[in-house]
Amino acid sequence: MLKLPPGGHEEVLYAVSYALFHPVLAGVVLVAVLAATMSTVDSQLLVCSSCVTHDLGLPRLRHWLATNGCCGSCGSPCC
């Protein structure tokens, strides 16, 4: 039976992996969990930045192109 301190529910993975596996294998298990977490966070940040760009950036770009023309310096329409 694993004994965790009160409120130690966040340390269950560490305690179980060190209790069941060799320390090297426990490290690999923990690294795999952290890699999966980082991958998920990376994907969420990519989606968030895409949403911000789409919601805020595109309307401003369209307005700027409508007022300044394609290249902005000469005012000519897009070729």
N, CA, C and O atoms as CSV, one atom per row, in Angstrom:
chain,resi,resn,atom,element,x,y,z
A,1,MET,N,N,0.841,-1.185,0.000
A,1,MET,CA,C,0.000,0.000,0.000
A,1,MET,C,C,0.881,1.240,0.000
A,1,MET,O,O,1.796,1.371,0.812
A,2,LEU,N,N,0.589,2.141,-0.921
A,2,LEU,CA,C,1.340,3.384,-1.003
A,2,LEU,C,C,0.785,4.380,-0.002
A,2,LEU,O,O,-0.428,4.532,0.143
A,3,LYS,N,N,1.678,5.041,0.670
A,3,LYS,CA,C,1.252,6.071,1.617
A,3,LYS,C,C,1.637,7.420,1.043
A,3,LYS,O,O,2.814,7.726,0.854
A,4,LEU,N,N,0.633,8.203,0.775
A,4,LEU,CA,C,0.834,9.539,0.259
A,4,LEU,C,C,0.437,10.542,1.328
A,4,LEU,O,O,-0.450,10.269,2.136
A,5,PRO,N,N,1.081,11.693,1.339
A,5,PRO,CA,C,0.682,12.722,2.303
A,5,PRO,C,C,-0.710,13.250,1.961
A,5,PRO,O,O,-1.157,13.117,0.822
A,6,PRO,N,N,-1.381,13.832,2.912
A,6,PRO,CA,C,-2.700,14.406,2.625
A,6,PRO,C,C,-2.601,15.425,1.485
A,6,PRO,O,O,-1.722,16.287,1.477
A,7,GLY,N,N,-3.496,15.307,0.551
A,7,GLY,CA,C,-3.466,16.190,-0.615
A,7,GLY,C,C,-2.432,15.775,-1.643
A,7,GLY,O,O,-2.121,16.547,-2.551
A,8,GLY,N,N,-1.894,14.569,-1.518
A,8,GLY,CA,C,-0.858,14.124,-2.442
A,8,GLY,C,C,-1.399,13.359,-3.629
A,8,GLY,O,O,-0.696,12.525,-4.198
A,9,HIS,N,N,-2.625,13.623,-4.010
A,9,HIS,CA,C,-3.227,12.905,-5.131
A,9,HIS,C,C,-2.538,13.209,-6.451
A,9,HIS,O,O,-2.664,12.433,-7.397
A,10,GLU,N,N,-1.818,14.311,-6.538
A,10,GLU,CA,C,-1.100,14.638,-7.766
A,10,GLU,C,C,0.201,13.856,-7.895
A,10,GLU,O,O,0.809,13.851,-8.965
A,11,GLU,N,N,0.630,13.206,-6.846
A,11,GLU,CA,C,1.892,12.465,-6.858
A,11,GLU,C,C,1.687,10.964,-7.030
A,11,GLU,O,O,2.633,10.195,-6.863
A,12,VAL,N,N,0.488,10.538,-7.356
A,12,VAL,CA,C,0.192,9.111,-7.473
A,12,VAL,C,C,0.999,8.486,-8.602
A,12,VAL,O,O,1.570,7.411,-8.422
A,13,LEU,N,N,1.059,9.128,-9.753
A,13,LEU,CA,C,1.794,8.574,-10.886
A,13,LEU,C,C,3.263,8.379,-10.545
A,13,LEU,O,O,3.845,7.351,-10.889
A,14,TYR,N,N,3.865,9.343,-9.879
A,14,TYR,CA,C,5.269,9.230,-9.505
A,14,TYR,C,C,5.486,8.084,-8.517
A,14,TYR,O,O,6.416,7.290,-8.663
A,15,ALA,N,N,4.630,8.013,-7.529
A,15,ALA,CA,C,4.789,6.981,-6.502
A,15,ALA,C,C,4.578,5.581,-7.075
A,15,ALA,O,O,5.336,4.663,-6.762
A,16,VAL,N,N,3.564,5.414,-7.901
A,16,VAL,CA,C,3.286,4.100,-8.473
A,16,VAL,C,C,4.387,3.686,-9.439
A,16,VAL,O,O,4.814,2.531,-9.430
A,17,SER,N,N,4.848,4.604,-10.265
A,17,SER,CA,C,5.887,4.237,-11.229
A,17,SER,C,C,7.194,3.876,-10.527
A,17,SER,O,O,7.885,2.952,-10.957
A,18,TYR,N,N,7.542,4.579,-9.469
A,18,TYR,CA,C,8.759,4.232,-8.736
A,18,TYR,C,C,8.586,2.966,-7.911
A,18,TYR,O,O,9.565,2.269,-7.642
A,19,ALA,N,N,7.365,2.658,-7.508
A,19,ALA,CA,C,7.131,1.435,-6.734
A,19,ALA,C,C,7.104,0.191,-7.621
A,19,ALA,O,O,7.491,-0.888,-7.173
A,20,LEU,N,N,6.653,0.322,-8.868
A,20,LEU,CA,C,6.492,-0.837,-9.734
A,20,LEU,C,C,7.663,-1.085,-10.681
A,20,LEU,O,O,7.921,-2.231,-11.050
A,21,PHE,N,N,8.368,-0.047,-11.075
A,21,PHE,CA,C,9.388,-0.181,-12.103
A,21,PHE,C,C,10.770,0.132,-11.579
A,21,PHE,O,O,10.937,0.748,-10.526
A,22,HIS,N,N,11.762,-0.308,-12.343
A,22,HIS,CA,C,13.149,0.080,-12.102
A,22,HIS,C,C,13.235,1.600,-12.289
A,22,HIS,O,O,12.483,2.151,-13.094
A,23,PRO,N,N,14.117,2.285,-11.578
A,23,PRO,CA,C,14.152,3.753,-11.683
A,23,PRO,C,C,14.335,4.280,-13.114
A,23,PRO,O,O,13.781,5.322,-13.463
A,24,VAL,N,N,15.108,3.566,-13.941
A,24,VAL,CA,C,15.290,4.020,-15.320
A,24,VAL,C,C,13.975,3.894,-16.096
A,24,VAL,O,O,13.594,4.811,-16.824
A,25,LEU,N,N,13.292,2.773,-15.943
A,25,LEU,CA,C,12.023,2.572,-16.628
A,25,LEU,C,C,10.953,3.528,-16.085
A,25,LEU,O,O,10.106,4.003,-16.841
A,26,ALA,N,N,10.991,3.807,-14.793
A,26,ALA,CA,C,10.054,4.776,-14.218
A,26,ALA,C,C,10.288,6.160,-14.816
A,26,ALA,O,O,9.338,6.900,-15.070
A,27,GLY,N,N,11.543,6.502,-15.038
A,27,GLY,CA,C,11.854,7.780,-15.681
A,27,GLY,C,C,11.325,7.841,-17.096
A,27,GLY,O,O,10.824,8.877,-17.531
A,28,VAL,N,N,11.434,6.719,-17.830
A,28,VAL,CA,C,10.912,6.676,-19.197
A,28,VAL,C,C,9.393,6.839,-19.189
A,28,VAL,O,O,8.841,7.533,-20.043
A,29,VAL,N,N,8.721,6.210,-18.240
A,29,VAL,CA,C,7.263,6.335,-18.143
A,29,VAL,C,C,6.874,7.781,-17.855
A,29,VAL,O,O,5.940,8.308,-18.460
A,30,LEU,N,N,7.581,8.412,-16.945
A,30,LEU,CA,C,7.261,9.799,-16.615
A,30,LEU,C,C,7.552,10.734,-17.784
A,30,LEU,O,O,6.807,11.684,-18.022
A,31,VAL,N,N,8.628,10.466,-18.509
A,31,VAL,CA,C,8.947,11.288,-19.673
A,31,VAL,C,C,7.876,11.116,-20.751
A,31,VAL,O,O,7.516,12.082,-21.424
A,32,ALA,N,N,7.368,9.895,-20.918
A,32,ALA,CA,C,6.311,9.664,-21.905
A,32,ALA,C,C,5.041,10.438,-21.543
A,32,ALA,O,O,4.386,11.009,-22.415
A,33,VAL,N,N,4.703,10.454,-20.271
A,33,VAL,CA,C,3.513,11.205,-19.838
A,33,VAL,C,C,3.724,12.698,-20.056
A,33,VAL,O,O,2.819,13.387,-20.528
A,34,LEU,N,N,4.888,13.199,-19.723
A,34,LEU,CA,C,5.163,14.620,-19.928
A,34,LEU,C,C,5.187,14.978,-21.414
A,34,LEU,O,O,4.741,16.061,-21.794
A,35,ALA,N,N,5.702,14.079,-22.258
A,35,ALA,CA,C,5.716,14.340,-23.698
A,35,ALA,C,C,4.298,14.408,-24.252
A,35,ALA,O,O,4.000,15.257,-25.093
A,36,ALA,N,N,3.430,13.528,-23.791
A,36,ALA,CA,C,2.041,13.560,-24.240
A,36,ALA,C,C,1.356,14.850,-23.785
A,36,ALA,O,O,0.567,15.436,-24.525
A,37,THR,N,N,1.659,15.277,-22.581
A,37,THR,CA,C,1.091,16.520,-22.065
A,37,THR,C,C,1.571,17.713,-22.879
A,37,THR,O,O,0.776,18.582,-23.237
A,38,MET,N,N,2.870,17.758,-23.172
A,38,MET,CA,C,3.419,18.863,-23.952
A,38,MET,C,C,2.850,18.885,-25.368
A,38,MET,O,O,2.616,19.957,-25.926
A,39,SER,N,N,2.630,17.719,-25.944
A,39,SER,CA,C,2.048,17.650,-27.283
A,39,SER,C,C,0.632,18.206,-27.284
A,39,SER,O,O,0.243,18.930,-28.200
A,40,THR,N,N,-0.129,17.869,-26.268
A,40,THR,CA,C,-1.497,18.376,-26.161
A,40,THR,C,C,-1.507,19.888,-25.979
A,40,THR,O,O,-2.298,20.589,-26.609
A,41,VAL,N,N,-0.633,20.383,-25.124
A,41,VAL,CA,C,-0.567,21.829,-24.894
A,41,VAL,C,C,-0.139,22.545,-26.172
A,41,VAL,O,O,-0.668,23.609,-26.494
A,42,ASP,N,N,0.812,21.971,-26.896
A,42,ASP,CA,C,1.265,22.566,-28.149
A,42,ASP,C,C,0.116,22.657,-29.152
A,42,ASP,O,O,-0.049,23.678,-29.821
A,43,SER,N,N,-0.666,21.605,-29.253
A,43,SER,CA,C,-1.801,21.612,-30.176
A,43,SER,C,C,-2.840,22.646,-29.770
A,43,SER,O,O,-3.403,23.333,-30.622
A,44,GLN,N,N,-3.091,22.756,-28.485
A,44,GLN,CA,C,-4.075,23.734,-28.009
A,44,GLN,C,C,-3.598,25.166,-28.269
A,44,GLN,O,O,-4.400,26.028,-28.628
A,45,LEU,N,N,-2.305,25.424,-28.092
A,45,LEU,CA,C,-1.774,26.761,-28.373
A,45,LEU,C,C,-1.849,27.079,-29.861
A,45,LEU,O,O,-2.122,28.220,-30.233
A,46,LEU,N,N,-1.613,26.097,-30.708
A,46,LEU,CA,C,-1.717,26.305,-32.145
A,46,LEU,C,C,-3.147,26.644,-32.543
A,46,LEU,O,O,-3.371,27.548,-33.349
A,47,VAL,N,N,-4.116,25.924,-31.983
A,47,VAL,CA,C,-5.522,26.208,-32.281
A,47,VAL,C,C,-5.905,27.590,-31.774
A,47,VAL,O,O,-6.611,28.332,-32.457
A,48,CYS,N,N,-5.447,27.932,-30.593
A,48,CYS,CA,C,-5.770,29.241,-30.014
A,48,CYS,C,C,-5.185,30.374,-30.858
A,48,CYS,O,O,-5.870,31.362,-31.123
A,49,SER,N,N,-3.935,30.240,-31.277
A,49,SER,CA,C,-3.325,31.293,-32.090
A,49,SER,C,C,-3.989,31.393,-33.460
A,49,SER,O,O,-4.121,32.488,-34.008
A,50,SER,N,N,-4.406,30.258,-34.016
A,50,SER,CA,C,-5.117,30.295,-35.296
A,50,SER,C,C,-6.456,31.005,-35.160
A,50,SER,O,O,-6.841,31.783,-36.032
A,51,CYS,N,N,-7.165,30.739,-34.068
A,51,CYS,CA,C,-8.456,31.405,-33.839
A,51,CYS,C,C,-8.278,32.910,-33.662
A,51,CYS,O,O,-9.055,33.695,-34.206
A,52,VAL,N,N,-7.270,33.312,-32.912
A,52,VAL,CA,C,-7.034,34.745,-32.699
A,52,VAL,C,C,-6.670,35.413,-34.021
A,52,VAL,O,O,-7.169,36.495,-34.328
A,53,THR,N,N,-5.806,34.775,-34.801
A,53,THR,CA,C,-5.423,35.343,-36.086
A,53,THR,C,C,-6.616,35.437,-37.021
A,53,THR,O,O,-6.793,36.440,-37.713
A,54,HIS,N,N,-7.422,34.408,-37.043
A,54,HIS,CA,C,-8.584,34.405,-37.938
A,54,HIS,C,C,-9.617,35.431,-37.503
A,54,HIS,O,O,-10.192,36.124,-38.342
A,55,ASP,N,N,-9.860,35.534,-36.200
A,55,ASP,CA,C,-10.907,36.430,-35.712
A,55,ASP,C,C,-10.476,37.892,-35.683
A,55,ASP,O,O,-11.288,38.781,-35.939
A,56,LEU,N,N,-9.209,38.151,-35.375
A,56,LEU,CA,C,-8.754,39.533,-35.251
A,56,LEU,C,C,-7.938,40.003,-36.443
A,56,LEU,O,O,-8.065,41.151,-36.868
A,57,GLY,N,N,-7.108,39.135,-36.983
A,57,GLY,CA,C,-6.189,39.547,-38.032
A,57,GLY,C,C,-6.818,39.689,-39.395
A,57,GLY,O,O,-6.554,40.672,-40.086
A,58,LEU,N,N,-7.645,38.739,-39.812
A,58,LEU,CA,C,-8.215,38.780,-41.157
A,58,LEU,C,C,-9.138,39.974,-41.387
A,58,LEU,O,O,-9.037,40.599,-42.443
A,59,PRO,N,N,-10.035,40.328,-40.458
A,59,PRO,CA,C,-10.861,41.518,-40.711
A,59,PRO,C,C,-10.029,42.794,-40.851
A,59,PRO,O,O,-10.341,43.648,-41.680
A,60,ARG,N,N,-8.988,42.927,-40.056
A,60,ARG,CA,C,-8.132,44.110,-40.166
A,60,ARG,C,C,-7.359,44.110,-41.483
A,60,ARG,O,O,-7.189,45.158,-42.107
A,61,LEU,N,N,-6.889,42.932,-41.906
A,61,LEU,CA,C,-6.174,42.838,-43.172
A,61,LEU,C,C,-7.100,43.169,-44.336
A,61,LEU,O,O,-6.708,43.885,-45.257
A,62,ARG,N,N,-8.309,42.659,-44.300
A,62,ARG,CA,C,-9.263,42.958,-45.371
A,62,ARG,C,C,-9.588,44.455,-45.426
A,62,ARG,O,O,-9.693,45.036,-46.507
A,63,HIS,N,N,-9.747,45.071,-44.248
A,63,HIS,CA,C,-10.012,46.509,-44.206
A,63,HIS,C,C,-8.820,47.288,-44.747
A,63,HIS,O,O,-8.994,48.239,-45.510
A,64,TRP,N,N,-7.626,46.898,-44.362
A,64,TRP,CA,C,-6.429,47.592,-44.832
A,64,TRP,C,C,-6.275,47.448,-46.342
A,64,TRP,O,O,-5.928,48.416,-47.018
A,65,LEU,N,N,-6.527,46.253,-46.883
A,65,LEU,CA,C,-6.438,46.050,-48.325
A,65,LEU,C,C,-7.514,46.839,-49.064
A,65,LEU,O,O,-7.277,47.332,-50.167
A,66,ALA,N,N,-8.689,46.959,-48.464
A,66,ALA,CA,C,-9.764,47.705,-49.112
A,66,ALA,C,C,-9.458,49.193,-49.166
A,66,ALA,O,O,-9.844,49.866,-50.122
A,67,THR,N,N,-8.780,49.713,-48.170
A,67,THR,CA,C,-8.494,51.147,-48.144
A,67,THR,C,C,-7.187,51.503,-48.840
A,67,THR,O,O,-7.084,52.583,-49.421
A,68,ASN,N,N,-6.201,50.641,-48.800
A,68,ASN,CA,C,-4.878,50.970,-49.339
A,68,ASN,C,C,-4.556,50.296,-50.663
A,68,ASN,O,O,-3.530,50.608,-51.267
A,69,GLY,N,N,-5.360,49.421,-51.113
A,69,GLY,CA,C,-5.032,48.691,-52.326
A,69,GLY,C,C,-4.165,47.484,-52.007
A,69,GLY,O,O,-3.927,47.170,-50.841
A,70,CYS,N,N,-3.705,46.827,-53.027
A,70,CYS,CA,C,-2.989,45.562,-52.851
A,70,CYS,C,C,-1.658,45.749,-52.161
A,70,CYS,O,O,-1.389,45.085,-51.160
A,71,CYS,N,N,-0.815,46.639,-52.668
A,71,CYS,CA,C,0.521,46.751,-52.096
A,71,CYS,C,C,0.616,47.871,-51.076
A,71,CYS,O,O,1.583,47.923,-50.315
A,72,GLY,N,N,-0.340,48.750,-51.038
A,72,GLY,CA,C,-0.353,49.805,-50.035
A,72,GLY,C,C,0.431,51.047,-50.443
A,72,GLY,O,O,0.028,52.156,-50.092
A,73,SER,N,N,1.519,50.905,-51.159
A,73,SER,CA,C,2.333,52.077,-51.475
A,73,SER,C,C,1.834,52.816,-52.716
A,73,SER,O,O,1.818,54.046,-52.747
A,74,CYS,N,N,1.425,52.057,-53.743
A,74,CYS,CA,C,0.993,52.725,-54.970
A,74,CYS,C,C,-0.516,52.869,-55.062
A,74,CYS,O,O,-1.014,53.692,-55.830
A,75,GLY,N,N,-1.260,52.065,-54.273
A,75,GLY,CA,C,-2.709,52.167,-54.294
A,75,GLY,C,C,-3.364,51.474,-55.456
A,75,GLY,O,O,-4.577,51.572,-55.639
A,76,SER,N,N,-2.574,50.772,-56.249
A,76,SER,CA,C,-3.162,50.078,-57.392
A,76,SER,C,C,-3.862,48.801,-56.931
A,76,SER,O,O,-3.496,48.222,-55.907
A,77,PRO,N,N,-4.861,48.367,-57.684
A,77,PRO,CA,C,-5.527,47.114,-57.309
A,77,PRO,C,C,-4.587,45.933,-57.507
A,77,PRO,O,O,-3.563,46.038,-58.182
A,78,CYS,N,N,-4.949,44.826,-56.914
A,78,CYS,CA,C,-4.111,43.633,-57.014
A,78,CYS,C,C,-4.022,43.166,-58.452
A,78,CYS,O,O,-4.988,43.241,-59.211
A,79,CYS,N,N,-2.855,42.686,-58.810
A,79,CYS,CA,C,-2.621,42.222,-60.185
A,79,CYS,C,C,-3.139,40.809,-60.354
A,79,CYS,O,O,-3.036,40.239,-61.441
